[in-house]
Amino acid sequence: MAQYVPDVAEHDIERIVSRDFPAEAHGAIHEMIRGVEVREKTRVILACLKNAKGSFEKLKGELTNADGYWREIIREAEYPNYTKKMFRIDKLSAEEQERIFEKDKNQYLMWLRGVDTNERRHEV
């Protein structure tokens, strides 16, 4: 059993920026994104966008930290339930581990598709 790894593309970044942030912030956001140099850039940028929850200031911090903390950023965005239990995950049954992995996958895909209505939007 393996954890889900999102298959994302650059067009997802554009869609999420347009969905979660006001138009007047898009230029500044894309400028900050251009400055990020990290492996799996698209995945990391989307994780930053998810963690920011529509807050421009939070996004700015996430993107600033992306070069050095990309693993932590991805973990927070993609694997929040696993992260809470990662130090004792081996003590859980295979079924419980699978349930955690599936829950993380579903919450990420719901966010990516715009289904999660609990997240804040357009806070600049």
C-alpha positions, 0 to 999 in steps of 0.5 A, spaced: 500 500 500 502 506 497 500 513 499 497 517 493 502 522 489 497 527 485 498 527 477 498 535 477 500 540 471 501 547 470 494 548 468 492 546 475 496 552 478 493 557 473 486 554 475 487 554 482 490 561 482 484 564 479 479 560 483 482 562 490 485 569 489 482 575 486 484 577 479 488 583 482 493 578 486 494 574 480 500 578 477 504 578 484 503 571 485 505 568 478 511 573 479 513 569 486 512 562 483 517 564 477 522 565 483 521 558 486 526 553 484 525 546 487 524 539 484 517 537 482 515 544 482 508 544 480 506 539 485 510 544 490 506 550 488 500 547 488 501 544 495 503 552 497 496 554 494 493 549 498 496 550 504 495 558 503 487 557 503 486 563 499 491 568 504 495 572 499 500 573 506 500 565 507 502 564 500 507 568 500 510 565 506 509 558 503 513 560 496 518 563 500 519 557 504 518 552 498 526 551 496 528 549 503 522 546 506 518 543 500 517 536 503 514 539 509 509 543 505 507 537 501 506 533 507 501 538 510 498 539 503 497 532 501 498 527 507 495 531 513 492 525 516 498 521 515 502 526 518 498 526 525 500 519 526 506 518 522 511 516 528 506 511 530 503 509 523 507 502 523 503 500 529 496 501 526 493 495 522 494 495 514 486 497 514 487 503 518 493 505 514 489 504 508 484 508 511 488 514 512 492 514 505 485 514 502 482 519 506 488 524 505 487 522 497 480 524 497 481 530 501 486 533 496 482 531 490 476 534 493 480 541 494 484 540 487 477 539 484 474 545 488 469 541 492 472 543 499 467 549 501 471 549 508 477 553 505 477 560 506 477 564 499 480 571 496 483 573 503 488 578 500 
